[in-house]
Amino acid sequence: MYDFGYFNHIDSADVYHSKYLNDFINLGKIKTSEIRLLIQKELCDEHSVLKSKFKRFFHVQNEVTMELPLNIGDYTDFYSSKFHAENVGKLFRDPENALPPNWLTMPIAYHGRSSSIVVSGTEITRPYGQSFSNDKTELRHQPSSLLDFELEMATIIGKENTLGNPISCGDAKDYVFGYALFNDWSARDLQKWEYQPLGPFTGKNFASTLSPWIVMTDALEPFKANVIEQVEPLSYLKSVDPFSYDIELRAFLNGVEVTRTNFKHLYWNPSQQIAHHTVNGCNLRVGDILASGTISGPGKTGKGCLLEITEGGKKPLILKNGEQRLFLQDGDEVLLKGSCARGDIRIGFGDNWGVIKANKL
C-alpha cells in the first residue's frame, strides 16, 4: 500500500514490511489513529484505490498462516476478577474469607514467560511436572491431569515510561495500544503443589495463547462502560475518569459454549493495573502484555475456567454428546471469542483457539 502512495507521510516503508506491529505502534497514537481512520475511509469508499486492489492487499483468512502480532517483551498476568477470585477462594479457603487480605487493596499479579506465548491455532502439548498420585500418597514426575483454560484479555502496551517514573492511573490509558483475546493455559495439579511460597511457575509457563488480532483503543471508544463498584483504594489507584469496556466474552469446549462473561466485570481495570505495575518505578515497553487474569462474571454461565465450572473437579461438565469433563483431555479444542455491539456498530476480536496434544515423553 505504501507503494501506491498510501502512508507516504511516514518516514519509512519498513514499518509496514515488518513482521511485527511494534514499529507501527512506536509511531505513536496520533499516527496510528490517523492510519486506522484512513484505512477505514478507504474500505468504505467503493471507488478507492484500496477497494479496487482489494485482492492484492487482503487475503482469505483460512488460506494464510496467522502469526503472532507482536515481538513480545515482558508478560504480566493479573488476578483482577473478583468473581473469579471469590469462586476459587471458596474452593480452597474459608468460604467466609475467600479473598486474601490484600486482594481488595491492589491488583495482584505475577510475571509470566513471554517466550511461551503462541499464536491462536498452535497445538498445546500437555505439560509434565511434579504432582501427586491419585491417592495423594506419592509425588511423581508425570503429565498434568488437571489441565485448564483461562478466558482472559491482553492489554497491549503502546508507550514506554522510563525506569523510576511511575504511570498515574489517570494517564494510563495513553499507554495502551489495544486489546486482544488471551488464554492462559494452566496445569492445576502442578500449580497447586508449587505455588507456595512464591507463586505460579511450571503450572503456567508451558504455553499461553494470544489472538493474532489486536483491536485498537480508538475502536473501543463507543463501548466504554462504568467500572465495577470498589472498596475505596489508595489515591494512586484512583482516576478522574474511571472506565472499562463492554466486551462480551465466550469460551467454547469442543464446540459447546461453556462460558459467557464480559470484560466490564473486572474489579481492577487496566488503568489500575498499569498504575500498580509501575508504582515502584517499573518501566513498561512497547509490545509488553498485561493479561487480565481469568474474567468471570455473575451466575453459573459466567465462570471463566474449568476449575470454577467443575468446582475444583467435583462437578462434571456435561457436553452435548454426553461426554463429561472435569479438566481438559487430549484432543480437546478450546475456542475463545470476543465482540462489542451497539446499534449498527459491531467489532469482533477474531478467534483464539488451541487443541490439547498428548505429550510423548
Sequence and secondary structure as in RCSB ss.txt:
>XXXX:A:sequence
MYDFGYFNHIDSADVYHSKYLNDFINLGKIKTSEIRLLIQKELCDEHSVLKSKFKRFFHVQNEVTMELPLNIGDY
TDFYSSKFHAENVGKLFRDPENALPPNWLTMPIAYHGRSSSIVVSGTEITRPYGQSFSNDKTELRHQPSSLLDFE
LEMATIIGKENTLGNPISCGDAKDYVFGYALFNDWSARDLQKWEYQPLGPFTGKNFASTLSPWIVMTDALEPFKA
NVIEQVEPLSYLKSVDPFSYDIELRAFLNGVEVTRTNFKHLYWNPSQQIAHHTVNGCNLRVGDILASGTISGPGK
TGKGCLLEITEGGKKPLILKNGEQRLFLQDGDEVLLKGSCARGDIRIGFGDNWGVIKANKL
>XXXX:A:secstr
 GGGTTTTTSS THHHH SSSHHHHTT HHHHHHHHHHHHHHHH TTSHHHHTHHHH   GGGS    SS    E
EEE   HHHHHHHHHHHS GGG S TTTTTS  EEE  GGGEEETT  EE  EEEEE TTS  EEEEE SSEE  
EEEEEEE S   TT    TTTGGGGEEEEEEEE  EEHHHHHHH TTT  STTTTT EEE S  EEHHHHGGGEE
         GGG  SS  EE  EEEEEETTEEEEEEEGGG SS HHHHHHHHTTT     TT EEE      SSG
GG  SHHHHTTTTTS EE TTS EESS  TT EEEEEEEEEETTEEEEEEEEEEEEE    
